Amino acid sequence: MNAFIGLGAAVLFVGVALGAFGAHALKRKLSEDKLAVYQTGVLYQLVHGIGLLGIGLAGFVSDSALLEAAGWLLAAGILLFSGSLYALSLSGIRKLGIVTPIGGLAFLAGWALMAAAFWL
C-alpha cells in the first residue's frame, strides 16, 4: 500500500504543475469553455490524488484486497477522466470525451471499494 502514497504524491505534484500551467500558459490560448474543461481535469486529479494518499495510509490499518483494487481504480480514473479532459481541451477532438465517463465510473468504483474494504 505504500506505493499508493508515492503514487498519490506524484499525482498531486503533476496536478499542481498542470494547474499552474493552465492558469498561466493556457489562459490566453484556450477559450473560456476549454479552459473550464481543463480545470475540471485538474480538480478531479487533485481530489483523487488525495484519495490515493488516503488509500495508502489506510493500508497501515487494513491489508484488504478491496483497498488495493480501490487504489488502482482511482489511478485508472485519473488517467481516463482527467487525461481525457486534458486531451479534449487541448486538441478539441470531441470524440475523446467518450473516455471521460469510463474514468468517472472508475472513480465511483474505487470509492465504493474503499468503503467496502472497511464495512465488510
N, C-alpha and C positions, 0 to 999 in steps of 0.2 A: 504493500500500500504506500510505502514511502515514495514510489515512483509517481504517484498522483500529486504529492506535494511538489516535487520538482516540475512535473508537467504543468500543474496549476500556476506555479510561479512563472514559468516560461510563457504560458498563455497570457498571463496578466502583463508581463513585460511587453510582449508583442502588441497586446491590446492598447496599452498606454501609448506606445510608439505610433500605432495606426491612428489612434485618436488625435494625437498631436499633428500627424501628417495631414489628416483630414481637416483639422481646424486651421492649419497654416497654409499648406501647399494646395489643397484641393478646393478651398473655399472660393477661390476666384475662377477655378477651372470647371467646376461642376455646377449644374443647375441646382436650384434650391431643393427640388424633389429628389434628385440623385444624391445630393449631399445628405438628405434626411435618411435615405436608404442606407447609405454608407455608415452613418452614425448609429443606426439601428443595429447594424452588424457589430460595431464596436461595443455598444451597450450589452448585447447578448454575449459577446465574447468575454467581457469583463465579469458579468454576473456568473457565468458558468465556469470561468476560471476560479472564482471564489468557491464555487461548488466543488471543483476538483480538489482545492485545498482542504475543504471540509471532509471530503471522502478520504483523502489521505490521512487526515487527523483522526477520523472515525476508525480507521484501520488499527489504531492503537487500542481500541476498545473491543472491536469485533474483527474477526478474520473471515467474515461471511463471503461466500462466492457471489451473493447478490450485490454486495457492496462493490466488489471488483467489477462486476458487469456494469453496475451503475456508472462507475468512473469511465469505462470505455465508451459507454453510450453518450455521456456528456462530451467526451472528447470528439466522438464522431459527429455529434450535433454541432459542435463549434466549427468543425471543418465544413460540414454541409450547409448549415444555416448561415453562419457569419461569412464563410467563404463564398457562398453563392451570392450573398448580398454585396460583398466587395466586388466580385466579378461583374455582377449586374450593373452596379452603379458606375464602374469604371469603363466597361465595354459597351453598355447599352444593349447588349444581346438579351432580349426579353425571355428567350427560351431557358436561360439559366435559372429563372425564377421557379422552374419546375422542381428543382432540387431543394429549394428552401423549406417547403413543408415536411420533407423527409427528415431534414435536420431538426425541425420543430418536434416531430414525433420522437426522434432520438432523445431530445431533451426531456420530453414528458416521460418516456420510458425510463430514463436514467433516474429522474426524481422519484418515480414510483418504486423502482427497485431499491433506492436508498431508504425510502420509508419502509418497504417490506423487510429490508435487512434488520431493522430494529423492532418491527412489530410482530414478525413471525418467529 
